[in-house]
Structures are given as structure tokens and as C-alpha cells.
Amino acid sequence: MKRLVGYFLNGLIFTAPVALTVYIVWLLFTTVDGWLRIPIPGVGFVVTLLLITLIGFLASNFLARRALTLVEQLLDRVPGVRLLYSGVKDVLGAFVGEKKRFQTPVLVTLDPNAGSMAIGFLTQDSLEELGLADHVTVYLPQSYNFAGQMLVFPRDRITPLSAPSAKVMAFVVSGGVAEV
């Protein structure tokens, strides 16, 4: 009976991540595919990807970039919308694009006496404009979650890590299970 339970658990360990990944990809695909309400399955998804790519192309063109900047300025002026728009833009910009923010993985000493440390990402190298010239900000992602905390630490408690930031993020988010 123990062997049968072991086989079941091994099957669950293999099947659950695959099934969950397939389900999330299917959910994402069908959601995006339904945005344009094109009755042919998959066409809405492809057209949406092409439209986003076209907007990206236009955004790199000087004249179109000026028009998109005007749209951004309009969104920045509307209360409530400004908060949502800037928050989404900042979060996306932190992970992708030219202004990636999670490029510098660091080890933070939380309590020197206990030797406790945390792994995070340097987000601001100086807080001089806040009167904290000897402090930095570090984002500490949570394991098995998309959330995290931004904390302020004295610069002398920060040690840069030499590992690639993507591997460090995977290590932290996996709860230390993924290899660095």
C-alpha cells in the first residue's frame, strides 16, 4: 500500500505543475483571444499580438512616440486613473524594457547578531533626495507569490550577489528550491 501511495504522490508531483501550467496558458490564451470577439479561435490572439507589436514599433518612432506621450500625459492628469496607470507601467517596466529595476540581486543583513539575512533586489542606490544619503531601497520578493516588500536599509548592510538576477528571482520565488 505504501508503494501505491508513493506512486500516486510522484504522479501528483509531476502532473499538478504540468496541469496548472497548461490551464493558466489556456486561460490566458482564451482571454486574450476573446478581447476582439473574432469568432475564429486563435485569430483574436494573433491579431492582439500583432497590434501590441505594432504599437511597440510605433512607440520607437519619433513622431508616434510624441503622440503616445500625449496619451500618457492625459492619463497622468486623471485622478484615480493616474494611480492605476503609473503603477502598472512601473511594475511592467521593472521587469521588462530598457529600465529594468531588478537587475542587482543583493544579500541584506537583517540582524547582524543573529546572522539573519534576506535576498532581494536593489531598486534605488541612493535616497539622498529623502535626506537618507547612506541608505538604499531593496525589494524583497515573497516566495510562492507575486508580492513583496520594498524596505530601506543602511548601505553597509547590503552585499551585491554575483548570480544572474533571473536565477536569483527564481530561487527566491521558489522558496529556495530552484537552483541558482
Backbone as CSV, one residue per row, in Angstrom:
resi,resn,N_x,N_y,N_z,CA_x,CA_y,CA_z,C_x,C_y,C_z
1,MET,0.822,-1.194,0.000,0.000,0.000,0.000,0.873,1.268,0.000
2,LYS,2.000,1.220,0.758,2.905,2.375,0.802,3.461,2.680,-0.586
3,ARG,3.775,1.630,-1.325,4.324,1.812,-2.660,3.291,2.477,-3.579
4,LEU,2.035,2.079,-3.446,0.961,2.651,-4.249,0.779,4.134,-3.931
5,VAL,0.809,4.476,-2.656,0.703,5.887,-2.240,1.909,6.669,-2.761
6,GLY,3.084,6.068,-2.726,4.289,6.714,-3.258,4.173,6.994,-4.748
7,TYR,3.649,6.016,-5.500,3.434,6.227,-6.931,2.449,7.369,-7.175
8,PHE,1.374,7.377,-6.372,0.375,8.445,-6.515,1.007,9.810,-6.254
9,LEU,1.783,9.928,-5.178,2.409,11.214,-4.841,3.410,11.635,-5.914
10,ASN,4.186,10.694,-6.436,5.108,11.020,-7.532,4.348,11.489,-8.760
11,GLY,3.243,10.819,-9.065,2.402,11.239,-10.186,1.817,12.614,-9.963
12,LEU,1.418,12.894,-8.723,0.870,14.210,-8.387,1.933,15.292,-8.528
13,ILE,3.134,15.020,-8.078,4.226,15.994,-8.163,4.535,16.315,-9.624
14,PHE,4.414,15.329,-10.497,4.649,15.566,-11.919,3.437,16.205,-12.595
15,THR,2.250,15.682,-12.316,1.035,16.094,-13.026,0.541,17.480,-12.623
16,ALA,0.562,17.809,-11.352,-0.004,19.079,-10.882,0.659,20.295,-11.535
17,PRO,1.985,20.407,-11.552,2.581,21.583,-12.201,2.284,21.647,-13.701
18,VAL,2.295,20.489,-14.365,2.001,20.467,-15.798,0.560,20.897,-16.039
19,ALA,-0.372,20.318,-15.285,-1.790,20.643,-15.459,-2.060,22.110,-15.150
20,LEU,-1.469,22.620,-14.084,-1.680,24.019,-13.713,-1.093,24.958,-14.774
21,THR,0.085,24.624,-15.282,0.707,25.440,-16.326,-0.144,25.431,-17.591
22,VAL,-0.600,24.263,-18.007,-1.443,24.163,-19.203,-2.729,24.955,-19.003
23,TYR,-3.328,24.841,-17.821,-4.571,25.565,-17.539,-4.365,27.078,-17.595
24,ILE,-3.289,27.575,-16.983,-3.026,29.022,-16.975,-2.752,29.525,-18.391
25,VAL,-1.977,28.760,-19.169,-1.710,29.158,-20.559,-3.010,29.155,-21.360
26,TRP,-3.835,28.134,-21.186,-5.127,28.065,-21.890,-6.015,29.235,-21.483
27,LEU,-6.076,29.542,-20.179,-6.898,30.652,-19.687,-6.410,31.981,-20.269
28,LEU,-5.106,32.195,-20.269,-4.532,33.407,-20.843,-4.841,33.503,-22.338
29,PHE,-4.638,32.397,-23.044,-4.882,32.371,-24.482,-6.348,32.674,-24.790
30,THR,-7.266,31.995,-24.116,-8.689,32.204,-24.417,-9.151,33.601,-24.003
31,THR,-8.596,34.145,-22.935,-8.961,35.501,-22.521,-8.523,36.513,-23.573
32,VAL,-7.255,36.446,-23.976,-6.740,37.380,-24.984,-7.450,37.154,-26.318
33,ASP,-7.698,35.910,-26.671,-8.385,35.594,-27.920,-9.795,36.196,-27.950
34,GLY,-10.437,36.287,-26.790,-11.797,36.812,-26.724,-11.897,38.323,-26.701
35,TRP,-10.799,39.037,-26.508,-10.843,40.500,-26.428,-11.424,41.138,-27.682
36,LEU,-11.069,40.620,-28.849,-11.514,41.228,-30.104,-12.801,40.601,-30.634
37,ARG,-13.285,39.567,-29.961,-14.544,38.896,-30.318,-14.572,38.419,-31.782
38,ILE,-13.447,37.913,-32.243,-13.386,37.320,-33.579,-13.800,35.856,-33.423
39,PRO,-14.794,35.397,-34.209,-15.353,34.056,-33.989,-14.430,32.889,-34.339
40,ILE,-13.312,33.127,-34.978,-12.389,32.045,-35.342,-11.358,31.898,-34.217
41,PRO,-11.335,30.727,-33.556,-10.402,30.538,-32.432,-8.945,30.780,-32.828
42,GLY,-8.257,31.554,-32.027,-6.841,31.837,-32.237,-6.558,33.105,-33.012
43,VAL,-7.491,33.535,-33.848,-7.258,34.721,-34.670,-7.209,35.976,-33.795
44,GLY,-8.088,36.062,-32.809,-8.077,37.214,-31.902,-6.768,37.318,-31.140
45,PHE,-6.221,36.171,-30.748,-4.937,36.142,-30.037,-3.819,36.659,-30.932
46,VAL,-3.764,36.150,-32.157,-2.711,36.552,-33.104,-2.844,38.034,-33.447
47,VAL,-4.071,38.500,-33.699,-4.287,39.909,-34.034,-3.892,40.799,-32.851
48,THR,-4.220,40.371,-31.630,-3.839,41.143,-30.434,-2.320,41.245,-30.333
49,LEU,-1.608,40.136,-30.532,-0.135,40.164,-30.504,0.418,41.091,-31.583
50,LEU,-0.174,41.040,-32.774,0.283,41.913,-33.854,0.023,43.383,-33.530
51,LEU,-1.137,43.687,-32.937,-1.442,45.073,-32.558,-0.466,45.589,-31.495
52,ILE,-0.177,44.753,-30.505,0.774,45.159,-29.457,2.158,45.382,-30.057
53,THR,2.563,44.507,-30.978,3.859,44.666,-31.648,3.874,45.934,-32.485
54,LEU,2.782,46.219,-33.178,2.681,47.445,-33.973,2.791,48.683,-33.091
55,ILE,2.131,48.664,-31.947,2.221,49.796,-31.011,3.659,49.946,-30.519
56,GLY,4.330,48.820,-30.248,5.738,48.874,-29.850,6.611,49.472,-30.931
57,PHE,6.337,49.112,-32.181,7.075,49.678,-33.315,6.823,51.176,-33.417
58,LEU,5.554,51.568,-33.295,5.216,52.991,-33.370,5.826,53.770,-32.210
59,ALA,5.879,53.141,-31.038,6.442,53.810,-29.864,7.930,54.084,-30.036
60,SER,8.607,53.325,-30.906,10.024,53.582,-31.133,10.243,54.577,-32.272
61,ASN,9.190,54.987,-32.928,9.249,56.004,-33.972,9.073,57.375,-33.310
62,PHE,9.864,58.357,-33.680,9.855,59.668,-33.013,8.485,60.334,-33.034
63,LEU,7.829,60.398,-34.199,6.534,61.085,-34.296,5.448,60.362,-33.512
64,ALA,5.408,59.034,-33.626,4.397,58.269,-32.895,4.665,58.320,-31.396
65,ARG,5.934,58.365,-31.021,6.270,58.446,-29.596,5.722,59.734,-28.995
66,ARG,5.741,60.814,-29.767,5.182,62.081,-29.272,3.676,61.945,-29.041
67,ALA,2.983,61.263,-29.949,1.537,61.053,-29.790,1.255,60.179,-28.571
68,LEU,2.046,59.115,-28.392,1.862,58.254,-27.223,2.197,58.998,-25.937
69,THR,3.151,59.903,-25.976,3.481,60.727,-24.812,2.302,61.619,-24.446
70,LEU,1.618,62.146,-25.444,0.419,62.954,-25.173,-0.668,62.120,-24.499
71,VAL,-0.837,60.875,-24.944,-1.817,59.981,-24.310,-1.404,59.711,-22.865
72,GLU,-0.115,59.460,-22.640,0.388,59.244,-21.282,0.128,60.458,-20.395
73,GLN,0.380,61.649,-20.920,0.150,62.871,-20.141,-1.322,63.027,-19.794
74,LEU,-2.193,62.673,-20.718,-3.630,62.726,-20.456,-4.000,61.753,-19.330
75,LEU,-3.491,60.529,-19.395,-3.770,59.545,-18.354,-3.201,59.965,-17.007
76,ASP,-2.072,60.672,-17.026,-1.448,61.159,-15.788,-2.251,62.267,-15.114
77,ARG,-3.136,62.911,-15.840,-3.902,64.030,-15.287,-5.223,63.607,-14.656
78,VAL,-5.674,62.396,-14.949,-6.969,61.941,-14.449,-6.769,61.266,-13.089
79,PRO,-7.371,61.846,-12.024,-7.220,61.233,-10.694,-7.744,59.800,-10.693
80,GLY,-7.117,58.935,-9.963,-7.513,57.528,-9.920,-6.896,56.755,-11.070
81,VAL,-7.117,57.219,-12.286,-6.534,56.588,-13.468,-5.019,56.738,-13.415
82,ARG,-4.554,57.899,-12.972,-3.109,58.155,-12.867,-2.450,57.115,-11.974
83,LEU,-3.069,56.826,-10.829,-2.502,55.867,-9.887,-2.430,54.471,-10.522
84,LEU,-3.502,54.050,-11.146,-3.536,52.738,-11.785,-2.543,52.668,-12.939
85,TYR,-2.574,53.665,-13.823,-1.708,53.671,-14.999,-0.226,53.684,-14.597
86,SER,0.149,54.578,-13.712,1.563,54.670,-13.341,2.019,53.428,-12.586
87,GLY,1.144,52.850,-11.777,1.512,51.632,-11.058,1.767,50.465,-11.998
88,VAL,0.858,50.248,-12.947,1.022,49.161,-13.912,2.254,49.402,-14.772
89,LYS,2.441,50.635,-15.210,3.593,50.966,-16.052,4.910,50.733,-15.297
90,ASP,4.964,51.164,-14.040,6.182,50.985,-13.246,6.488,49.513,-12.995
91,VAL,5.452,48.721,-12.683,5.676,47.300,-12.415,6.148,46.584,-13.678
92,LEU,5.490,46.848,-14.808,5.930,46.225,-16.060,7.338,46.677,-16.427
93,GLY,7.615,47.960,-16.250,8.938,48.496,-16.555,10.028,47.920,-15.673
94,ALA,9.660,47.494,-14.458,10.649,46.912,-13.555,11.132,45.554,-14.049
95,PHE,10.274,44.841,-14.795,10.625,43.507,-15.254,11.098,43.452,-16.704
96,VAL,10.558,44.320,-17.557,10.905,44.276,-18.975,11.203,45.681,-19.473
97,GLY,11.786,45.767,-20.655,12.064,47.071,-21.249,13.457,47.563,-20.923
98,GLU,13.677,48.820,-21.248,15.006,49.404,-21.090,15.334,49.772,-19.649
99,LYS,14.321,49.973,-18.825,14.543,50.435,-17.455,14.286,49.333,-16.438
100,LYS,14.790,48.135,-16.682,14.605,47.032,-15.741,15.161,47.437,-14.384
101,ARG,14.404,47.152,-13.325,14.816,47.581,-11.992,15.377,46.445,-11.137
102,PHE,15.081,45.205,-11.470,15.532,44.102,-10.638,16.776,43.456,-11.242
103,GLN,17.780,44.279,-11.522,18.998,43.815,-12.161,20.115,43.539,-11.159
104,THR,19.987,44.062,-9.939,21.074,43.935,-8.969,20.615,43.122,-7.761
105,PRO,20.832,41.794,-7.788,20.478,40.993,-6.620,21.443,41.283,-5.472
106,VAL,20.894,41.349,-4.257,21.712,41.658,-3.086,21.329,40.755,-1.919
107,LEU,22.245,40.645,-1.004,22.023,39.969,0.259,21.950,41.050,1.322
108,VAL,20.872,41.064,2.105,20.662,42.089,3.114,20.837,41.463,4.489
109,THR,21.679,42.057,5.316,21.831,41.600,6.687,20.720,42.225,7.516
110,LEU,19.798,41.398,7.984,18.662,41.895,8.760,19.037,42.102,10.220
111,ASP,19.707,41.116,10.797,20.129,41.201,12.198,21.553,40.660,12.298
112,PRO,22.535,41.564,12.404,23.937,41.111,12.437,24.227,40.164,13.599
113,ASN,23.561,40.358,14.738,23.813,39.499,15.906,23.308,38.074,15.676
114,ALA,22.176,37.945,15.027,21.605,36.614,14.790,22.115,36.009,13.486
115,GLY,22.733,36.834,12.640,23.217,36.351,11.353,22.110,36.140,10.331
116,SER,20.945,36.716,10.570,19.839,36.527,9.625,19.983,37.476,8.442
117,MET,19.689,36.934,7.257,19.833,37.691,6.014,18.640,37.415,5.113
118,ALA,18.456,38.266,4.122,17.403,38.095,3.125,17.982,38.405,1.759
119,ILE,17.405,37.781,0.738,17.830,38.030,-0.632,16.791,38.929,-1.286
120,GLY,17.277,39.975,-1.956,16.379,40.909,-2.607,17.056,41.553,-3.799
121,PHE,16.474,42.670,-4.243,16.983,43.382,-5.416,17.079,44.861,-5.104
122,LEU,18.236,45.443,-5.364,18.453,46.867,-5.158,17.586,47.642,-6.143
123,THR,16.755,48.570,-5.632,15.885,49.338,-6.527,16.275,50.815,-6.579
124,GLN,16.860,51.334,-5.521,17.371,52.712,-5.510,18.731,52.688,-4.829
125,ASP,19.731,53.197,-5.505,21.095,53.179,-4.984,21.362,54.304,-3.989
126,SER,20.490,55.299,-3.959,20.665,56.424,-3.041,19.312,57.033,-2.724
127,LEU,19.133,57.413,-1.493,17.916,58.106,-1.070,18.264,59.509,-0.584
128,GLU,19.254,60.106,-1.243,19.721,61.432,-0.871,18.596,62.462,-0.921
129,GLU,17.694,62.350,-1.918,16.591,63.304,-2.042,15.609,63.214,-0.872
130,LEU,15.674,62.126,-0.101,14.838,61.985,1.094,15.623,62.289,2.369
131,GLY,16.852,62.727,2.208,17.686,63.008,3.367,18.316,61.757,3.954
132,LEU,18.361,60.683,3.179,18.939,59.420,3.647,20.048,58.983,2.686
133,ALA,21.085,59.795,2.583,22.141,59.561,1.600,22.850,58.224,1.802
134,ASP,22.899,57.717,3.023,23.606,56.464,3.294,22.667,55.251,3.318
135,HIS,21.473,55.405,2.732,20.504,54.313,2.685,20.143,53.975,1.237
136,VAL,19.677,52.744,1.044,19.232,52.267,-0.263,17.878,51.595,-0.082
137,THR,17.182,51.348,-1.197,15.945,50.581,-1.111,16.170,49.220,-1.755
138,VAL,15.577,48.220,-1.139,15.696,46.848,-1.602,14.292,46.248,-1.672
139,TYR,13.991,45.620,-2.796,12.725,44.906,-2.948,12.955,43.467,-2.548
140,LEU,12.147,42.990,-1.606,12.240,41.610,-1.150,11.013,40.848,-1.644
141,PRO,11.160,40.064,-2.723,10.007,39.302,-3.218,9.643,38.194,-2.241
142,GLN,8.367,37.813,-2.250,7.900,36.738,-1.382,7.930,35.420,-2.145
143,SER,8.203,34.354,-1.431,8.209,33.034,-2.047,6.790,32.597,-2.383
144,TYR,6.659,31.903,-3.510,5.378,31.368,-3.990,4.308,32.442,-4.069
145,ASN,4.690,33.631,-4.492,3.771,34.757,-4.509,4.288,35.774,-5.520
146,PHE,3.403,36.679,-5.945,3.823,37.761,-6.828,4.008,39.056,-6.045
147,ALA,3.905,38.977,-4.745,4.009,40.162,-3.902,5.421,40.277,-3.330
148,GLY,5.650,41.345,-2.620,6.922,41.563,-1.961,6.869,42.855,-1.177
149,GLN,7.983,43.223,-0.589,8.064,44.467,0.168,9.279,45.248,-0.266
150,MET,9.123,46.577,-0.262,10.247,47.447,-0.519,10.664,47.996,0.848
151,LEU,11.903,47.757,1.228,12.402,48.191,2.523,13.629,49.073,2.350
152,VAL,13.872,49.934,3.329,15.023,50.831,3.324,16.061,50.264,4.284
153,PHE,17.306,50.175,3.816,18.394,49.641,4.620,19.603,50.557,4.546
154,PRO,20.402,50.598,5.612,21.687,51.294,5.514,22.554,50.583,4.463
155,ARG,23.282,51.361,3.700,24.097,50.820,2.607,25.072,49.748,3.092
156,ASP,25.569,49.856,4.310,26.567,48.894,4.783,25.978,47.517,5.116
157,ARG,24.671,47.370,5.044,24.041,46.063,5.269,23.737,45.330,3.967
158,ILE,24.166,45.894,2.845,23.878,45.337,1.533,25.139,44.734,0.931
159,THR,25.032,43.508,0.448,26.130,42.838,-0.243,25.632,42.406,-1.619
160,PRO,26.206,42.949,-2.697,25.782,42.518,-4.041,26.080,41.035,-4.250
161,LEU,25.194,40.351,-4.976,25.393,38.949,-5.320,25.859,38.858,-6.764
162,SER,26.691,37.880,-7.060,27.241,37.774,-8.417,26.398,36.902,-9.335
163,ALA,25.320,36.332,-8.850,24.467,35.470,-9.670,23.564,36.310,-10.580
164,PRO,23.130,35.755,-11.718,22.209,36.472,-12.609,20.879,36.758,-11.907
165,SER,20.319,37.938,-12.144,19.107,38.343,-11.436,17.929,37.410,-11.701
166,ALA,17.790,36.873,-12.909,16.671,35.969,-13.208,16.763,34.700,-12.369
167,LYS,17.967,34.185,-12.208,18.139,32.974,-11.391,17.886,33.266,-9.923
168,VAL,18.305,34.432,-9.458,18.073,34.800,-8.061,16.573,34.962,-7.805
169,MET,15.863,35.603,-8.757,14.412,35.767,-8.607,13.735,34.402,-8.556
170,ALA,14.126,33.488,-9.435,13.539,32.140,-9.435,13.834,31.432,-8.116
171,PHE,15.036,31.607,-7.590,15.417,30.996,-6.323,14.550,31.516,-5.188
172,VAL,14.352,32.826,-5.115,13.558,33.420,-4.034,12.095,33.023,-4.155
173,VAL,11.532,33.175,-5.359,10.106,32.896,-5.552,9.790,31.420,-5.318
174,SER,10.757,30.535,-5.588,10.539,29.102,-5.373,10.750,28.700,-3.913
175,GLY,11.043,29.659,-3.060,11.277,29.326,-1.662,12.633,28.689,-1.433
176,GLY,13.568,28.921,-2.346,14.920,28.377,-2.207,15.078,26.998,-2.826
177,VAL,14.064,26.524,-3.546,14.118,25.212,-4.141,14.838,25.221,-5.490
178,ALA,14.633,26.272,-6.282,15.276,26.351,-7.598,16.774,26.528,-7.438
179,GLU,17.504,26.016,-8.412,18.962,26.146,-8.380,19.387,27.531,-8.848
180,VAL,20.453,28.042,-8.252,20.978,29.341,-8.647,22.106,29.158,-9.619
